Amino acid sequence: MSKWPNSTPWKKGKRRDWEFENGYKIIAFKHPGSKGFEENKWEITILFKDAPNDPPSASMDNILEDYRKYGTGRYGYLHDPDLDRIVKMVTIID
């Protein structure tokens, strides 16, 4: 697993934020009501220039198709390795 940012308390759960030089951000969170909280899994929002965004599919090698989608840039029920995989792919988007 790559180095993760420290978690911060958020909505009676926790949150981690990644910011990348390519303009993307990933916000990962686990709190009551998030998609996967009961199973100790992550929900994420992918942002580009602070707006929810689905990264270009060519850049993601269809990686996001493996996960449950809940809106633009929103995915849930992610294990730690799933989130790590997505973070690695977002870092290399041009």
Number of C-alpha atoms within 10 A of each C-alpha: 10 9 6 11 11 10 13 11 12 12 12 9 15 15 20 18 16 15 16 14 10 13 14 20 23 23 16 22 26 26 20 12 10 18 23 19 18 12 11 15 20 25 25 25 21 23 20 17 10 11 13 17 17 16 18 12 11 9 13 17 10 10 14 18 11 9 13 14 16 13 11 14 18 21 23 22 22 22 15 12 11 17 21 15 15 17 19 13 16 21 16 12 16 9
